[in-house]
């Protein structure tokens, strides 16, 4: 089933349109640009003030944080980030429940086993992690590919998920995508990512996803070198970057890969029919979920609230953590008032 027709600045089309720079120029500029001043004291911090924990999952160590008591808020990230992405959001949620954030296998401080890093493999690790920690009555807070992992889990385990918060998600109407042509100025770039030779050169040899997309095109402010170094740390060597390379190739575009077309269509059906409370947080201009797509979601998904969190592109947690965190808490209070349990 094709996605509805909604005009969006889809996926990471912003890489050229928003930087206004050729890729090579953008890469050269990184490291010389100073961090954008932010006038919200205490909102943005490079610190990760949470105790690291590790658990063996399917034969590999997965890194996570787990603190507090009460309802479980499970934070899932996408490509090429880690639980670090949520550091400034979780501070607002932590007083209201148990916060759990895990690094996907191959990302952050989790191991990099010799696996294929497809969506289905990530899902096996995610489900095994949830089972190992015996997480129950989960409120999922998800982003990017973490949204596909979380929402697909919710669709398959409706009795174990009491609510979902999602942002910049891999869902309709952006996906499944009929063609890369809808990406506009970034179409050729993503064709390169999905080319078996050029993709590895760009994402493994040149580390383009971190040094261009993350550093220059998908966050409104300029992150500090301290912040960027945390994101760089798991991928210092080219051979460590295969997990980053795989995610763009997992996007369901033009019917391929068919297994993920089915995944996103099932997620879309669940969003349309499930009574599970949903909160969609979005920014302007956004990337996968611009305001016009959020309006479409509000009309087409069941039991959903939409919440504008400010100016941002794709990694909106790095621009608007306070709006996101306080928005989650306000929504959660309404669920408590309405007796979500």
PEPE-V768521 format. One record per backbone hydrogen bond with DSSP energy under -0.5 kcal/mol. NH is the residue of the N-H (numbers start at 1). CO is the residue of the C=O. Records with the same first field share a line. If there is no record, write none. Layout:
# PEPE-V768521
NH = CO ; CO
This chain:
# PEPE-V768521
3 = 176
6 = 4
10 = 8
13 = 10
15 = 12
16 = 13
17 = 13
18 = 14
19 = 14
20 = 16
26 = 22
27 = 23
28 = 24
29 = 25
30 = 26
32 = 29
33 = 29
36 = 222
41 = 39
43 = 40
44 = 40
45 = 43
50 = 48
53 = 64
55 = 62
57 = 55 ; 60
60 = 57
62 = 55
64 = 53
65 = 101
67 = 99
72 = 137
73 = 71 ; 98
74 = 72 ; 139
75 = 73 ; 100
76 = 74 ; 141
85 = 82
86 = 83
87 = 84
89 = 86
90 = 86
91 = 87
92 = 89
93 = 89
94 = 90
96 = 93
97 = 94
98 = 71
99 = 67 ; 97
100 = 73 ; 98
101 = 65
102 = 75
103 = 63
104 = 102
106 = 111
107 = 104
110 = 107
111 = 61
115 = 113
122 = 118
123 = 119
124 = 120
125 = 121
126 = 122
127 = 123
128 = 124
129 = 125
130 = 126
131 = 127
132 = 128
133 = 129
134 = 131
135 = 130
138 = 160
139 = 72
140 = 138 ; 163
141 = 74
142 = 165
143 = 76
144 = 167 ; 168
146 = 143
147 = 144
148 = 144
149 = 145
150 = 146
151 = 147
152 = 148
153 = 149
154 = 150
155 = 151
156 = 152
157 = 153
160 = 157
161 = 158
162 = 138
163 = 138
164 = 277
165 = 140
166 = 279
167 = 142
168 = 281
170 = 144
171 = 169
174 = 171
175 = 171
177 = 252
182 = 179
183 = 180
184 = 181
186 = 183
187 = 184
190 = 186
191 = 187
192 = 188
193 = 189
194 = 190
195 = 191 ; 192
199 = 195
201 = 197
202 = 198
203 = 199
204 = 200
205 = 200
206 = 201
208 = 202
210 = 207
211 = 207
212 = 208
213 = 208
214 = 209
215 = 210
216 = 212
217 = 212 ; 213
218 = 213
223 = 221
228 = 224
229 = 225
230 = 226
231 = 227
232 = 228
233 = 229
234 = 230
235 = 232
236 = 233
240 = 237
241 = 238
242 = 239
244 = 241
245 = 241
246 = 242
247 = 243
248 = 244
249 = 245 ; 246
250 = 246 ; 247
251 = 247 ; 248
253 = 251 ; 256
254 = 177
256 = 253
260 = 257
261 = 257
262 = 258
263 = 259
264 = 260
265 = 261
266 = 262
267 = 263
268 = 264
269 = 265
270 = 266
271 = 267
272 = 268
273 = 269
274 = 270
277 = 162
278 = 303
279 = 164
280 = 305
281 = 166 ; 279
282 = 307
283 = 289
284 = 310
286 = 312
293 = 290
294 = 290
295 = 291
296 = 292
297 = 293
298 = 294
299 = 295
300 = 296
301 = 297
302 = 271
305 = 278
307 = 280
309 = 282
312 = 284
314 = 218
315 = 218
316 = 314
318 = 315
319 = 316
320 = 316
324 = 320
325 = 321
326 = 322
327 = 323
328 = 324
329 = 325
330 = 326
331 = 327
332 = 328
333 = 329
334 = 330
335 = 331
336 = 332
337 = 333
338 = 334
339 = 336
340 = 335
